[in-house]
């Protein structure tokens, strides 16, 4: 029992000496009055070029999947995967033996109809046959010629040609294969110039105009910058996203950009004067943003601000602060309104002593 009483007495002495509740001014307030080392900066107007960033998708200027118009066997393949071809170059020749035979028959009928028409023309000139008989023969001759033209068109469909100049994709057929309409033979893309389509928020529509320069980077080529210009802005804004699609035209002479590739697009705006703060100085709580502003007595206050554009690690202060304000840049996570601060580079912060930083903190209270 005596040992227990001595232990309780010792605990009571420790609480009194540590400045607990009701223990006197030497308690928890001593830690709160200690200045927090931070870095600060003064707000000054700076030249600011607003930049809009977006993610775009590369599309070929011209793109098509090569298919056949008829069902037929492949007689000959004239290309290989990845070939660069010119417009009109033959790609696939299909078997045409039936059409060749039909053409020979139709041509013979057309020649015979032409001979009969010439003979009847001479007879009609001598008024030996009726004029209606000559008209019938003329119709027969014209029908035979049309039949020949039809078969020649069918023969032309047996040779599949490149509709424009470009780069072919993977070859999907071989000699002897049966192709049908809709079956892919290969893809053809014109990559000399490409489009990059990217969404632009409705609020930033005024920054886009045909001819405005854009810059882009791709993950596949991190050291390269691709430059182009806006070609067209879509006529409609998506009501779900409140964004409009913008199409930029980029030269692609080395064929580095390929359809489907993602491109980080930057659209530079006009240069103007603005109050800029490092983004790390802005404290975000929900939808609200605020800064810590340093007062004359060395304490900080919380200032609600409206943040505008962001670029290059800096944010534009639209409302809430003014030029000349001293704000906390680094160390905001340790601050509360009314807290004392000291510049991290100052000797007091480097020395780490308690006496010097606490002296100015006690002055306003005295």
C-alpha positions as CSV (number, residue, x, y, z in Angstrom):
1,X,0.0,0.0,0.0
2,X,2.8,2.4,0.8
3,X,4.5,1.6,-2.5
4,X,1.3,2.4,-4.4
5,X,0.8,5.7,-2.7
6,X,4.4,6.7,-3.5
7,X,3.9,5.8,-7.2
8,X,0.7,7.9,-7.4
9,X,2.5,10.9,-5.9
10,X,5.3,10.6,-8.4
11,X,2.8,10.6,-11.4
12,X,1.1,13.7,-10.0
13,X,4.4,15.5,-9.8
14,X,5.2,14.6,-13.5
15,X,1.9,16.0,-14.7
16,X,2.4,19.3,-12.9
17,X,5.9,19.7,-14.2
18,X,4.9,18.9,-17.8
19,X,2.4,21.8,-17.9
20,X,-0.8,19.6,-18.4
21,X,-4.3,21.0,-18.1
22,X,-4.3,23.8,-15.6
23,X,-0.6,23.4,-15.2
24,X,0.4,27.0,-16.2
25,X,1.7,28.8,-19.3
26,X,4.8,26.6,-19.6
27,X,2.7,23.8,-21.1
28,X,1.5,23.0,-24.7
29,X,1.5,26.7,-25.7
30,X,5.3,26.7,-25.8
31,X,5.3,24.3,-28.9
32,X,2.5,26.3,-30.6
33,X,4.5,29.6,-30.3
34,X,7.6,28.1,-31.9
35,X,7.9,29.6,-35.5
36,X,7.5,27.2,-38.3
37,X,10.4,27.3,-40.9
38,X,9.0,28.0,-44.3
39,X,10.0,29.6,-47.6
40,X,8.2,32.7,-48.8
41,X,7.9,34.9,-51.9
42,X,6.4,38.2,-52.8
43,X,3.7,38.4,-55.5
44,X,4.8,40.4,-58.5
45,X,3.2,40.7,-61.9
46,X,5.0,38.5,-64.5
47,X,4.7,37.8,-68.2
48,X,2.5,34.8,-68.6
49,X,1.8,32.8,-71.7
50,X,-1.2,30.6,-71.1
51,X,-1.0,27.1,-72.5
52,X,-3.8,24.7,-73.0
53,X,-2.8,21.0,-72.7
54,X,-4.9,18.2,-74.2
55,X,-4.5,14.6,-75.3
56,X,-5.1,14.0,-79.0
57,X,-5.3,11.0,-81.3
58,X,-3.4,10.7,-84.6
59,X,-5.5,10.0,-87.7
60,X,-4.2,9.5,-91.2
61,X,-5.0,12.2,-93.7
62,X,-6.5,9.5,-96.0
63,X,-7.2,6.0,-94.7
64,X,-8.9,3.0,-96.2
65,X,-9.2,-0.7,-95.8
66,X,-8.6,-2.4,-99.2
67,X,-11.4,-4.9,-100.1
68,X,-12.7,-6.7,-103.2
69,X,-15.9,-5.9,-104.9
70,X,-16.5,-9.4,-106.1
71,X,-16.0,-13.0,-104.8
72,X,-13.1,-14.5,-106.7
73,X,-9.8,-16.3,-106.3
74,X,-6.6,-14.3,-105.9
75,X,-4.5,-14.8,-109.0
76,X,-1.5,-12.6,-108.1
77,X,-0.4,-10.3,-105.2
78,X,1.6,-7.3,-106.3
79,X,2.7,-5.9,-102.9
80,X,4.1,-6.8,-99.5
81,X,3.4,-5.6,-96.0
82,X,4.6,-2.1,-95.3
83,X,5.2,-1.1,-99.0
84,X,4.7,2.5,-100.0
85,X,2.6,2.7,-103.2
86,X,1.4,5.4,-105.5
87,X,-2.2,6.1,-106.5
88,X,-3.4,3.6,-109.2
89,X,-0.7,1.0,-108.5
90,X,-2.1,-2.6,-108.8
91,X,-2.3,-4.5,-105.5
92,X,-4.3,-7.7,-106.2
93,X,-5.2,-9.4,-109.5
94,X,-8.2,-11.8,-109.3
95,X,-8.9,-14.7,-111.6
96,X,-10.8,-13.4,-114.7
97,X,-11.1,-16.4,-117.0
98,X,-14.9,-16.4,-117.0
99,X,-15.0,-12.6,-117.8
100,X,-12.5,-13.0,-120.6
101,X,-14.6,-15.6,-122.2
102,X,-17.7,-13.6,-121.8
103,X,-15.9,-10.6,-123.2
104,X,-14.9,-12.5,-126.3
105,X,-18.5,-13.6,-126.9
106,X,-19.9,-10.1,-126.3
107,X,-17.3,-8.6,-128.6
108,X,-18.2,-11.0,-131.4
109,X,-21.9,-10.1,-131.0
110,X,-21.1,-6.4,-131.0
111,X,-19.0,-6.8,-134.2
112,X,-21.8,-8.7,-136.0
113,X,-24.4,-6.1,-134.9
114,X,-22.1,-3.3,-136.3
115,X,-21.8,-5.1,-139.7
116,X,-25.6,-5.6,-140.0
117,X,-26.2,-2.0,-139.1
118,X,-23.8,-0.7,-141.8
119,X,-25.4,-3.0,-144.4
120,X,-28.9,-1.9,-143.5
121,X,-27.8,1.7,-143.5
122,X,-26.8,1.3,-147.2
123,X,-30.1,-0.4,-148.0
124,X,-32.1,2.3,-146.2
125,X,-30.3,5.0,-148.1
126,X,-31.5,3.3,-151.3
127,X,-35.0,3.0,-149.8
128,X,-34.9,-0.8,-150.0
129,X,-35.8,-1.4,-146.4
130,X,-38.1,0.4,-144.0
131,X,-36.6,3.1,-141.7
132,X,-37.9,1.3,-138.6
133,X,-35.9,-1.8,-139.4
134,X,-32.7,0.3,-139.4
135,X,-33.7,1.8,-136.1
136,X,-34.1,-1.7,-134.6
137,X,-30.7,-2.7,-135.8
138,X,-29.2,0.5,-134.4
139,X,-30.7,-0.4,-130.9
140,X,-29.3,-4.0,-131.2
141,X,-25.9,-2.7,-132.0
142,X,-25.9,-0.2,-129.1
143,X,-27.0,-2.9,-126.7
144,X,-24.2,-5.2,-127.8
145,X,-21.7,-2.4,-127.3
146,X,-23.1,-1.7,-123.8
147,X,-22.7,-5.4,-123.0
148,X,-19.0,-5.2,-124.0
149,X,-18.5,-2.1,-121.8
150,X,-20.2,-3.9,-118.9
151,X,-17.9,-6.9,-119.1
152,X,-14.8,-4.7,-119.4
153,X,-15.9,-3.0,-116.2
154,X,-16.2,-6.3,-114.5
155,X,-12.7,-7.2,-115.7
156,X,-11.4,-3.9,-114.2
157,X,-12.8,-4.9,-110.9
158,X,-10.6,-8.0,-111.0
159,X,-7.5,-5.7,-110.6
160,X,-7.6,-4.0,-107.2
161,X,-5.6,-0.7,-107.3
162,X,-4.4,1.8,-104.7
163,X,-7.0,4.6,-104.5
164,X,-4.3,7.1,-103.3
165,X,-0.6,7.2,-102.5
166,X,0.3,5.9,-99.0
167,X,1.8,3.1,-96.9
168,X,0.2,-0.4,-96.8
169,X,-0.3,-2.3,-93.6
170,X,-0.1,-6.0,-93.0
171,X,-1.0,-8.2,-96.0
172,X,-4.0,-10.4,-95.2
173,X,-4.3,-12.6,-98.3
174,X,-2.1,-14.9,-100.4
175,X,-2.2,-16.2,-104.0
176,X,-5.0,-18.8,-104.4
177,X,-7.1,-17.4,-101.5
178,X,-10.8,-16.7,-102.1
179,X,-11.8,-13.1,-101.3
180,X,-15.3,-11.9,-100.9
181,X,-16.7,-8.3,-100.6
182,X,-15.9,-6.9,-97.2
183,X,-12.9,-9.1,-96.5
184,X,-9.8,-7.0,-95.6
185,X,-6.9,-7.4,-98.0
186,X,-4.7,-4.6,-96.4
187,X,-4.9,-1.1,-95.0
188,X,-3.7,1.9,-96.8
189,X,-2.8,5.2,-95.0
190,X,-1.5,8.5,-96.3
191,X,1.0,9.4,-93.6
192,X,2.9,12.3,-95.3
193,X,0.6,14.6,-93.3
194,X,-1.6,13.5,-90.4
195,X,-4.4,14.9,-88.4
196,X,-4.5,15.1,-84.6
197,X,-7.9,15.4,-83.1
198,X,-8.2,16.7,-79.5
199,X,-11.0,18.0,-77.3
200,X,-11.0,21.6,-76.2
201,X,-13.1,22.8,-73.2
202,X,-15.9,25.2,-74.1
203,X,-14.5,27.9,-71.8
204,X,-11.2,27.9,-73.8
205,X,-12.8,28.0,-77.3
206,X,-11.6,31.6,-77.8
207,X,-8.0,30.4,-77.8
208,X,-8.5,28.2,-80.9
209,X,-8.7,29.4,-84.4
210,X,-7.8,27.9,-87.8
211,X,-4.1,28.5,-88.5
212,X,-3.1,28.8,-84.8
213,X,0.2,26.9,-84.1
214,X,0.1,23.8,-81.9
215,X,2.9,21.6,-80.6
216,X,2.8,18.0,-79.7
217,X,4.9,15.2,-78.2
218,X,4.4,11.5,-78.3
219,X,5.6,8.9,-75.8
220,X,7.3,6.9,-78.6
221,X,9.5,9.9,-79.4
222,X,10.0,11.8,-76.1
223,X,12.8,14.0,-77.5
224,X,10.9,15.1,-80.6
225,X,8.5,18.0,-80.9
226,X,5.9,18.0,-83.7
227,X,4.6,21.3,-84.9
228,X,1.4,21.9,-86.8
229,X,-1.6,24.2,-87.1
230,X,-5.3,24.0,-86.4
231,X,-7.1,23.0,-89.5
232,X,-10.7,23.0,-88.4
233,X,-12.9,23.3,-85.3
234,X,-16.0,21.1,-85.1
235,X,-19.3,22.9,-85.6
236,X,-20.9,21.3,-82.5
237,X,-20.0,21.2,-78.8
238,X,-20.6,17.9,-77.0
239,X,-23.4,18.6,-74.5
240,X,-22.2,15.8,-72.2
241,X,-18.5,17.0,-71.9
242,X,-19.0,20.6,-72.9
243,X,-16.0,20.3,-75.2
244,X,-15.5,20.8,-78.9
245,X,-13.3,18.6,-81.1
246,X,-10.4,20.4,-82.8
247,X,-8.4,19.0,-85.7
248,X,-4.8,20.0,-86.3
249,X,-2.8,19.3,-89.4
250,X,0.8,18.1,-88.8
251,X,3.5,17.3,-91.4
252,X,4.9,13.8,-91.0
253,X,7.7,13.4,-93.5
254,X,9.5,10.7,-91.5
255,X,6.3,8.7,-90.8
256,X,6.9,8.9,-87.1
257,X,3.3,9.6,-86.2
258,X,1.0,6.7,-86.9
259,X,-2.8,6.4,-86.8
260,X,-4.2,5.7,-83.3
261,X,-1.1,7.1,-81.5
262,X,-1.7,9.4,-78.5
263,X,-0.1,12.9,-78.7
264,X,0.2,15.5,-75.8
265,X,-1.0,18.7,-77.5
266,X,-0.1,22.2,-76.3
267,X,-1.9,25.2,-77.6
268,X,0.0,28.4,-76.6
269,X,-2.0,31.5,-75.9
270,X,-1.2,35.2,-76.0
271,X,1.4,36.6,-73.5
272,X,-0.1,38.9,-70.7
273,X,0.8,40.2,-67.3
274,X,-0.5,38.1,-64.4
275,X,0.1,37.3,-60.7
276,X,1.8,33.9,-60.6
277,X,2.5,31.7,-57.6
278,X,4.2,28.3,-57.5
279,X,1.5,25.6,-57.6
280,X,2.9,24.1,-54.3
281,X,1.8,27.3,-52.5
282,X,-1.8,26.8,-53.4
283,X,-3.7,24.7,-50.8
284,X,-6.7,22.9,-52.2
285,X,-9.6,21.9,-49.9
286,X,-12.5,20.5,-51.9
287,X,-13.4,23.1,-54.5
288,X,-11.8,25.9,-52.6
289,X,-8.2,27.2,-52.9
290,X,-6.3,29.4,-50.5
291,X,-2.9,30.8,-49.8
292,X,-1.1,31.5,-46.5
293,X,-0.2,35.3,-46.4
294,X,2.4,36.6,-44.0
295,X,1.3,39.5,-41.8
296,X,3.5,42.3,-40.4
297,X,3.8,40.5,-37.0
298,X,5.3,37.4,-38.5
299,X,2.1,35.3,-38.3
300,X,0.1,33.9,-41.3
301,X,-3.5,34.2,-42.3
302,X,-5.5,32.1,-44.7
303,X,-6.6,33.9,-47.8
304,X,-9.2,32.5,-50.2
305,X,-8.1,32.9,-53.8
306,X,-9.5,32.1,-57.3
307,X,-7.0,30.3,-59.5
308,X,-7.0,30.7,-63.2
309,X,-4.7,29.1,-65.7
310,X,-1.8,26.8,-64.8
311,X,1.3,26.4,-66.8
312,X,4.9,25.4,-66.1
313,X,4.4,24.6,-62.4
314,X,2.8,28.0,-61.8
315,X,-0.8,29.1,-61.2
316,X,-2.4,32.4,-61.9
317,X,-4.1,34.2,-59.0
318,X,-7.2,35.9,-60.4
319,X,-8.8,37.1,-57.1
320,X,-8.0,37.1,-53.4
321,X,-4.4,38.4,-53.4
322,X,-2.5,41.4,-54.7
323,X,0.9,42.4,-55.8
324,X,3.3,42.9,-53.0
325,X,1.7,40.2,-50.7
326,X,4.2,37.9,-49.1
327,X,3.0,34.4,-49.3
328,X,4.2,31.0,-48.0
329,X,5.5,28.8,-50.8
330,X,6.9,25.7,-49.1
331,X,5.9,24.4,-45.7
332,X,2.2,25.1,-45.9
333,X,1.4,21.6,-44.6
334,X,2.6,22.6,-41.0
335,X,0.7,25.9,-40.9
336,X,-2.6,27.0,-39.3
337,X,-4.1,30.5,-39.3
338,X,-2.2,32.7,-36.7
339,X,0.9,30.5,-36.7
340,X,4.3,32.2,-36.5
341,X,6.7,31.5,-39.3
342,X,10.4,32.1,-39.9
343,X,12.3,32.0,-43.2
344,X,13.9,28.6,-43.6
345,X,17.2,30.1,-44.8
346,X,17.4,32.5,-41.9
347,X,20.1,31.9,-39.2
348,X,17.4,31.4,-36.5
349,X,16.0,28.5,-38.4
350,X,19.5,27.0,-39.1
351,X,20.6,27.4,-35.5
352,X,17.7,25.3,-34.2
353,X,17.6,27.2,-30.8
354,X,14.3,28.0,-29.0
355,X,15.2,31.2,-27.3
356,X,15.7,33.4,-30.4
357,X,12.6,32.4,-32.4
358,X,10.3,32.6,-29.3
359,X,11.3,36.2,-28.4
360,X,9.6,38.0,-31.3
361,X,6.6,35.7,-30.9
362,X,6.0,36.9,-27.3
363,X,6.3,40.6,-28.2
364,X,2.8,41.1,-29.6
365,X,1.2,39.4,-26.6
366,X,3.2,41.6,-24.2
